[in-house]
Amino acid sequence: MLKLIELDKEHLETVRSGLQEIKENPTPYDIHIAETAVEYMDKNFDGFLDLLDEQCRENQPEGWVPATTLWLFDEDKFIGLYNIRHRLNEVLTKTGGHIAYQIIPSQRRKGYVKAGLKLVLQWCYENLGLEEVLLSCKTSNIASFKAMTSVMREIGGYQRPDDTINGEIEHSVWIKTKK
């Protein structure tokens, strides 16, 4: 059964293994929190948990918004992570949006992005009161774009016109959090 959890010590070994897989197979689309997690895992896991807790709080540094990281599990196996920004600022409205995600390499192309995204949308509605969320990706990230638009078509929403950000074309979709 697929579930989203907040990270704790009970899941350290499976998460460490999955993050090591990400580190050994980097892509241009890796999300920052996954890279940060890899750095912390062996050095200071408690410090990483503290960092995740701090990121949820309202008082963020200039240019940052509160964010929650949820970890996707299938039974007891770590599959990927979703970083959920509680609200948008000017930058996130142009690029990044509300949700970033990463699936570990061995679990890609198995439908986990879409299934996890549906769980995240429900979480956004129930915990943040968001009725729709913005997702974006570079046009070269074809798999992510297909997943985003598939969920958008199924649940509801619309695609924004493409935009050029830092010289790269970016796709963006607004997706409803409730069907």
CYANA upper distance limits for C-alpha pairs under 8 A (distance plus 0.5 A):
  1 MET  CA     74 ASP  CA      5.93
  1 MET  CA     75 GLU  CA      5.77
  2 LEU  CA     72 LEU  CA      7.61
  2 LEU  CA     73 PHE  CA      6.19
  2 LEU  CA     74 ASP  CA      4.94
  2 LEU  CA     75 GLU  CA      6.84
  2 LEU  CA    116 GLY  CA      8.16
  3 LYS  CA     72 LEU  CA      6.34
  3 LYS  CA     73 PHE  CA      5.88
  3 LYS  CA     74 ASP  CA      6.98
  3 LYS  CA     75 GLU  CA      8.09
  3 LYS  CA    116 GLY  CA      8.37
  3 LYS  CA    119 LEU  CA      8.15
  4 LEU  CA     70 LEU  CA      6.30
  4 LEU  CA     71 TRP  CA      5.86
  4 LEU  CA     72 LEU  CA      5.18
  4 LEU  CA     73 PHE  CA      6.77
  4 LEU  CA    116 GLY  CA      8.22
  4 LEU  CA    119 LEU  CA      7.79
  4 LEU  CA    120 VAL  CA      8.32
  5 ILE  CA     70 LEU  CA      5.99
  5 ILE  CA     71 TRP  CA      5.70
  5 ILE  CA     72 LEU  CA      7.12
  5 ILE  CA     73 PHE  CA      8.06
  6 GLU  CA     69 THR  CA      7.49
  6 GLU  CA     70 LEU  CA      5.74
  6 GLU  CA     71 TRP  CA      6.66
  7 LEU  CA     11 HIS  CA      7.39
  7 LEU  CA     49 LEU  CA      7.77
  7 LEU  CA     70 LEU  CA      7.72
  7 LEU  CA     71 TRP  CA      7.06
  8 ASP  CA     12 LEU  CA      7.41
  8 ASP  CA     49 LEU  CA      7.89
 11 HIS  CA     15 VAL  CA      6.64
 12 LEU  CA     16 ARG  CA      6.38
 13 GLU  CA     17 SER  CA      6.67
 14 THR  CA     18 GLY  CA      6.76
 14 THR  CA     76 ASP  CA      8.50
 14 THR  CA     77 LYS  CA      6.75
 14 THR  CA     78 PHE  CA      6.24
 15 VAL  CA     19 LEU  CA      6.51
 15 VAL  CA     78 PHE  CA      6.13
 16 ARG  CA     20 GLN  CA      6.55
 16 ARG  CA     38 VAL  CA      8.03
 16 ARG  CA     41 MET  CA      6.98
 17 SER  CA     21 GLU  CA      6.89
 18 GLY  CA     22 ILE  CA      6.97
 18 GLY  CA     78 PHE  CA      7.02
 18 GLY  CA     79 ILE  CA      7.78
 18 GLY  CA     80 GLY  CA      8.31
 18 GLY  CA    104 ILE  CA      6.38
 19 LEU  CA     23 LYS  CA      6.67
 19 LEU  CA     34 ALA  CA      7.54
 19 LEU  CA     37 ALA  CA      7.93
 19 LEU  CA     38 VAL  CA      6.35
 19 LEU  CA    104 ILE  CA      7.68
 20 GLN  CA     24 GLU  CA      6.65
 20 GLN  CA     38 VAL  CA      7.37
 21 GLU  CA     25 ASN  CA      6.67
 21 GLU  CA    104 ILE  CA      7.06
 21 GLU  CA    105 PRO  CA      7.15
 21 GLU  CA    106 SER  CA      8.44
 22 ILE  CA     26 PRO  CA      6.25
 22 ILE  CA     34 ALA  CA      8.50
 22 ILE  CA    104 ILE  CA      6.29
 22 ILE  CA    105 PRO  CA      6.89
 23 LYS  CA     35 GLU  CA      8.04
 23 LYS  CA     38 VAL  CA      7.58
 25 ASN  CA    105 PRO  CA      7.57
 26 PRO  CA     30 ASP  CA      7.22
 29 TYR  CA    141 ASN  CA      7.95
 30 ASP  CA     34 ALA  CA      7.53
 30 ASP  CA     35 GLU  CA      7.86
 30 ASP  CA    102 GLN  CA      7.16
 31 ILE  CA     35 GLU  CA      7.25
 31 ILE  CA    100 ALA  CA      7.27
 31 ILE  CA    101 TYR  CA      7.29
 31 ILE  CA    102 GLN  CA      7.18
 32 HIS  CA     36 THR  CA      6.68
 33 ILE  CA     37 ALA  CA      6.50
 33 ILE  CA     83 ASN  CA      7.94
 34 ALA  CA     38 VAL  CA      6.81
 34 ALA  CA     81 LEU  CA      8.22
 34 ALA  CA    102 GLN  CA      8.18
 35 GLU  CA     39 GLU  CA      7.03
 36 THR  CA     40 TYR  CA      6.87
 37 ALA  CA     41 MET  CA      6.36
 37 ALA  CA     48 PHE  CA      7.32
 38 VAL  CA     42 ASP  CA      8.32
 39 GLU  CA     43 LYS  CA      7.83
 40 TYR  CA     44 ASN  CA      5.78
 40 TYR  CA     45 PHE  CA      6.37
 40 TYR  CA     47 GLY  CA      7.88
 40 TYR  CA     48 PHE  CA      6.35
 41 MET  CA     45 PHE  CA      5.60
 41 MET  CA     48 PHE  CA      7.84
 44 ASN  CA     48 PHE  CA      6.90
 45 PHE  CA     49 LEU  CA      6.85
 46 ASP  CA     50 ASP  CA      6.74
 47 GLY  CA     51 LEU  CA      6.67
 48 PHE  CA     52 LEU  CA      6.78
 49 LEU  CA     53 ASP  CA      6.78
 50 ASP  CA     54 GLU  CA      6.64
 51 LEU  CA     55 GLN  CA      6.71
 52 LEU  CA     56 CYS  CA      7.32
 52 LEU  CA     68 THR  CA      7.59
 52 LEU  CA     69 THR  CA      7.42
 53 ASP  CA     57 ARG  CA      7.69
 55 GLN  CA     60 GLN  CA      7.69
 55 GLN  CA     66 PRO  CA      6.02
 55 GLN  CA     67 ALA  CA      5.93
 55 GLN  CA     68 THR  CA      7.22
 56 CYS  CA     66 PRO  CA      5.26
 56 CYS  CA     67 ALA  CA      5.38
 56 CYS  CA     68 THR  CA      5.88
 57 ARG  CA     66 PRO  CA      6.10
 57 ARG  CA     67 ALA  CA      8.29
 58 GLU  CA     65 VAL  CA      7.80
 58 GLU  CA     66 PRO  CA      6.10
 59 ASN  CA     66 PRO  CA      8.21
 60 GLN  CA     64 TRP  CA      6.19
 60 GLN  CA     65 VAL  CA      6.50
 60 GLN  CA     66 PRO  CA      6.97
 61 PRO  CA     65 VAL  CA      8.46
 63 GLY  CA     89 ASN  CA      8.00
 64 TRP  CA     89 ASN  CA      8.39
 65 VAL  CA     85 ARG  CA      6.98
 65 VAL  CA     86 HIS  CA      7.37
 65 VAL  CA     87 ARG  CA      7.14
 65 VAL  CA     88 LEU  CA      7.72
 65 VAL  CA     89 ASN  CA      7.77
 66 PRO  CA     85 ARG  CA      6.45
 66 PRO  CA     86 HIS  CA      6.09
 66 PRO  CA     87 ARG  CA      7.88
 67 ALA  CA     83 ASN  CA      7.11
 67 ALA  CA     84 ILE  CA      5.78
 67 ALA  CA     85 ARG  CA      4.72
 67 ALA  CA     86 HIS  CA      6.04
 68 THR  CA     83 ASN  CA      6.30
 68 THR  CA     84 ILE  CA      5.67
 68 THR  CA     85 ARG  CA      7.08
 68 THR  CA     86 HIS  CA      8.00
 69 THR  CA     81 LEU  CA      7.36
 69 THR  CA     82 TYR  CA      6.14
 69 THR  CA     83 ASN  CA      4.87
 69 THR  CA     84 ILE  CA      6.64
 70 LEU  CA     81 LEU  CA      6.25
 70 LEU  CA     82 TYR  CA      5.79
 70 LEU  CA     83 ASN  CA      6.95
 70 LEU  CA     84 ILE  CA      8.32
 71 TRP  CA     78 PHE  CA      7.76
 71 TRP  CA     79 ILE  CA      8.18
 71 TRP  CA     80 GLY  CA      6.49
 71 TRP  CA     81 LEU  CA      4.91
 71 TRP  CA     82 TYR  CA      6.88
 72 LEU  CA     78 PHE  CA      6.62
 72 LEU  CA     79 ILE  CA      5.91
 72 LEU  CA     80 GLY  CA      5.58
 72 LEU  CA     81 LEU  CA      6.04
 72 LEU  CA     82 TYR  CA      8.01
 72 LEU  CA    116 GLY  CA      7.18
 73 PHE  CA     77 LYS  CA      5.82
 73 PHE  CA     78 PHE  CA      5.08
 73 PHE  CA     79 ILE  CA      5.79
 73 PHE  CA     80 GLY  CA      7.74
 74 ASP  CA     78 PHE  CA      7.17
 74 ASP  CA     79 ILE  CA      7.15
 79 ILE  CA    103 ILE  CA      6.37
 79 ILE  CA    104 ILE  CA      6.39
 79 ILE  CA    107 GLN  CA      6.92
 79 ILE  CA    112 TYR  CA      8.18
 80 GLY  CA    101 TYR  CA      7.87
 80 GLY  CA    102 GLN  CA      5.95
 80 GLY  CA    103 ILE  CA      4.55
 80 GLY  CA    104 ILE  CA      6.04
 81 LEU  CA    101 TYR  CA      6.11
 81 LEU  CA    102 GLN  CA      6.00
 81 LEU  CA    103 ILE  CA      7.05
 82 TYR  CA     99 ILE  CA      7.18
 82 TYR  CA    100 ALA  CA      6.21
 82 TYR  CA    101 TYR  CA      4.80
 82 TYR  CA    102 GLN  CA      7.15
 82 TYR  CA    120 VAL  CA      8.14
 83 ASN  CA     99 ILE  CA      6.12
 83 ASN  CA    100 ALA  CA      5.64
 83 ASN  CA    101 TYR  CA      6.62
 84 ILE  CA     98 HIS  CA      6.11
 84 ILE  CA     99 ILE  CA      5.15
 84 ILE  CA    100 ALA  CA      7.19
 84 ILE  CA    124 CYS  CA      8.49
 85 ARG  CA     97 GLY  CA      8.13
 85 ARG  CA     98 HIS  CA      5.24
 85 ARG  CA     99 ILE  CA      6.72
 86 HIS  CA     98 HIS  CA      7.38
 86 HIS  CA    128 LEU  CA      7.14
 87 ARG  CA     98 HIS  CA      7.17
 88 LEU  CA     92 LEU  CA      5.89
 88 LEU  CA     93 THR  CA      6.33
 88 LEU  CA     97 GLY  CA      7.21
 88 LEU  CA     98 HIS  CA      7.05
 89 ASN  CA     93 THR  CA      6.58
 90 GLU  CA     94 LYS  CA      7.22
 91 VAL  CA     95 THR  CA      6.62
 91 VAL  CA     96 GLY  CA      8.20
 92 LEU  CA     96 GLY  CA      5.44
 92 LEU  CA     97 GLY  CA      5.29
 92 LEU  CA     98 HIS  CA      7.75
 93 THR  CA     97 GLY  CA      6.18
 93 THR  CA    134 LEU  CA      8.16
 94 LYS  CA    165 ILE  CA      8.24
 95 THR  CA    136 SER  CA      6.71
 95 THR  CA    137 CYS  CA      8.21
 95 THR  CA    165 ILE  CA      7.77
 95 THR  CA    170 GLU  CA      8.05
 96 GLY  CA    100 ALA  CA      7.48
 96 GLY  CA    135 LEU  CA      7.01
 96 GLY  CA    136 SER  CA      6.02
 96 GLY  CA    137 CYS  CA      7.72
 97 GLY  CA    133 VAL  CA      7.91
 97 GLY  CA    134 LEU  CA      5.22
 97 GLY  CA    135 LEU  CA      5.28
 97 GLY  CA    136 SER  CA      6.44
 98 HIS  CA    133 VAL  CA      6.35
 98 HIS  CA    134 LEU  CA      5.82
 98 HIS  CA    135 LEU  CA      6.56
 99 ILE  CA    133 VAL  CA      8.19
 99 ILE  CA    134 LEU  CA      7.66
 99 ILE  CA    135 LEU  CA      6.35
100 ALA  CA    135 LEU  CA      7.96
101 TYR  CA    113 VAL  CA      8.31
102 GLN  CA    113 VAL  CA      8.43
103 ILE  CA    107 GLN  CA      6.98
103 ILE  CA    108 ARG  CA      6.56
103 ILE  CA    112 TYR  CA      7.95
103 ILE  CA    113 VAL  CA      7.45
104 ILE  CA    108 ARG  CA      7.06
107 GLN  CA    112 TYR  CA      7.98
108 ARG  CA    112 TYR  CA      7.61
108 ARG  CA    113 VAL  CA      8.47
111 GLY  CA    115 ALA  CA      6.78
112 TYR  CA    116 GLY  CA      6.19
113 VAL  CA    117 LEU  CA      6.36
113 VAL  CA    147 ALA  CA      7.17
114 LYS  CA    118 LYS  CA      6.77
114 LYS  CA    147 ALA  CA      6.17
114 LYS  CA    148 MET  CA      7.89
114 LYS  CA    150 SER  CA      8.32
114 LYS  CA    151 VAL  CA      6.95
115 ALA  CA    119 LEU  CA      7.15
116 GLY  CA    120 VAL  CA      6.71
117 LEU  CA    121 LEU  CA      6.59
117 LEU  CA    151 VAL  CA      8.34
118 LYS  CA    122 GLN  CA      6.93
118 LYS  CA    151 VAL  CA      7.91
119 LEU  CA    123 TRP  CA      6.77
120 VAL  CA    124 CYS  CA      6.58
121 LEU  CA    125 TYR  CA      6.84
121 LEU  CA    133 VAL  CA      8.31
121 LEU  CA    176 LYS  CA      8.19
121 LEU  CA    177 THR  CA      5.21
121 LEU  CA    178 LYS  CA      7.88
122 GLN  CA    126 GLU  CA      6.64
122 GLN  CA    177 THR  CA      6.40
122 GLN  CA    178 LYS  CA      7.33
123 TRP  CA    127 ASN  CA      6.16
123 TRP  CA    128 LEU  CA      8.06
124 CYS  CA    128 LEU  CA      5.60
124 CYS  CA    129 GLY  CA      6.90
124 CYS  CA    130 LEU  CA      6.19
124 CYS  CA    131 GLU  CA      8.44
124 CYS  CA    177 THR  CA      7.41
125 TYR  CA    129 GLY  CA      5.09
125 TYR  CA    130 LEU  CA      5.35
125 TYR  CA    131 GLU  CA      6.47
125 TYR  CA    177 THR  CA      6.28
125 TYR  CA    178 LYS  CA      7.73
126 GLU  CA    130 LEU  CA      8.44
130 LEU  CA    177 THR  CA      7.48
131 GLU  CA    176 LYS  CA      6.31
131 GLU  CA    177 THR  CA      5.75
131 GLU  CA    178 LYS  CA      7.40
132 GLU  CA    157 GLY  CA      8.30
132 GLU  CA    174 TRP  CA      6.85
132 GLU  CA    175 ILE  CA      5.78
132 GLU  CA    176 LYS  CA      4.56
132 GLU  CA    177 THR  CA      5.61
132 GLU  CA    178 LYS  CA      8.47
133 VAL  CA    174 TRP  CA      5.97
133 VAL  CA    175 ILE  CA      5.89
133 VAL  CA    176 LYS  CA      6.97
133 VAL  CA    177 THR  CA      7.47
134 LEU  CA    172 SER  CA      7.42
134 LEU  CA    173 VAL  CA      6.25
134 LEU  CA    174 TRP  CA      5.01
134 LEU  CA    175 ILE  CA      6.97
135 LEU  CA    148 MET  CA      7.78
135 LEU  CA    172 SER  CA      6.13
135 LEU  CA    173 VAL  CA      5.96
135 LEU  CA    174 TRP  CA      6.96
135 LEU  CA    175 ILE  CA      8.26
136 SER  CA    145 PHE  CA      8.40
136 SER  CA    170 GLU  CA      7.17
136 SER  CA    171 HIS  CA      5.96
136 SER  CA    172 SER  CA      4.65
136 SER  CA    173 VAL  CA      6.88
137 CYS  CA    141 ASN  CA      6.90
137 CYS  CA    144 SER  CA      7.39
137 CYS  CA    145 PHE  CA      7.07
137 CYS  CA    170 GLU  CA      6.04
137 CYS  CA    171 HIS  CA      5.97
137 CYS  CA    172 SER  CA      7.15
138 LYS  CA    168 GLU  CA      7.34
138 LYS  CA    169 ILE  CA      6.49
138 LYS  CA    170 GLU  CA      4.82
138 LYS  CA    171 HIS  CA      6.60
139 THR  CA    145 PHE  CA      7.93
139 THR  CA    168 GLU  CA      8.30
139 THR  CA    169 ILE  CA      6.33
139 THR  CA    170 GLU  CA      5.93
139 THR  CA    171 HIS  CA      6.57
141 ASN  CA    145 PHE  CA      6.88
142 ILE  CA    146 LYS  CA      6.65
143 ALA  CA    147 ALA  CA      6.77
144 SER  CA    148 MET  CA      6.61
145 PHE  CA    149 THR  CA      6.58
145 PHE  CA    171 HIS  CA      7.73
146 LYS  CA    150 SER  CA      6.46
147 ALA  CA    151 VAL  CA      6.79
148 MET  CA    152 MET  CA      6.63
148 MET  CA    173 VAL  CA      7.70
149 THR  CA    153 ARG  CA      6.56
149 THR  CA    159 GLN  CA      8.27
149 THR  CA    173 VAL  CA      7.60
150 SER  CA    154 GLU  CA      6.76
151 VAL  CA    155 ILE  CA      6.46
151 VAL  CA    156 GLY  CA      8.23
151 VAL  CA    175 ILE  CA      8.08
152 MET  CA    156 GLY  CA      5.53
152 MET  CA    157 GLY  CA      5.82
152 MET  CA    158 TYR  CA      7.37
152 MET  CA    173 VAL  CA      7.87
152 MET  CA    174 TRP  CA      7.84
152 MET  CA    175 ILE  CA      5.62
152 MET  CA    176 LYS  CA      7.84
153 ARG  CA    157 GLY  CA      7.39
155 ILE  CA    175 ILE  CA      7.64
155 ILE  CA    176 LYS  CA      6.83
155 ILE  CA    177 THR  CA      8.07
155 ILE  CA    178 LYS  CA      7.41
155 ILE  CA    179 LYS  CA      5.47
156 GLY  CA    175 ILE  CA      6.43
156 GLY  CA    176 LYS  CA      5.96
156 GLY  CA    179 LYS  CA      7.16
157 GLY  CA    173 VAL  CA      7.72
157 GLY  CA    174 TRP  CA      5.79
157 GLY  CA    175 ILE  CA      4.89
157 GLY  CA    176 LYS  CA      5.97
158 TYR  CA    173 VAL  CA      6.22
158 TYR  CA    174 TRP  CA      5.92
158 TYR  CA    175 ILE  CA      7.23
159 GLN  CA    171 HIS  CA      8.27
159 GLN  CA    172 SER  CA      6.46
159 GLN  CA    173 VAL  CA      4.74
159 GLN  CA    174 TRP  CA      6.78
160 ARG  CA    171 HIS  CA      7.81
160 ARG  CA    172 SER  CA      5.98
160 ARG  CA    173 VAL  CA      6.21
160 ARG  CA    174 TRP  CA      7.95
161 PRO  CA    171 HIS  CA      7.86
161 PRO  CA    172 SER  CA      7.88
162 ASP  CA    169 ILE  CA      6.99
162 ASP  CA    170 GLU  CA      6.11
162 ASP  CA    171 HIS  CA      5.53
162 ASP  CA    172 SER  CA      7.23
163 ASP  CA    169 ILE  CA      6.08
163 ASP  CA    170 GLU  CA      5.86
163 ASP  CA    171 HIS  CA      7.42
164 THR  CA    168 GLU  CA      5.74
164 THR  CA    169 ILE  CA      4.81
164 THR  CA    170 GLU  CA      6.48
165 ILE  CA    169 ILE  CA      6.71
165 ILE  CA    170 GLU  CA      7.17
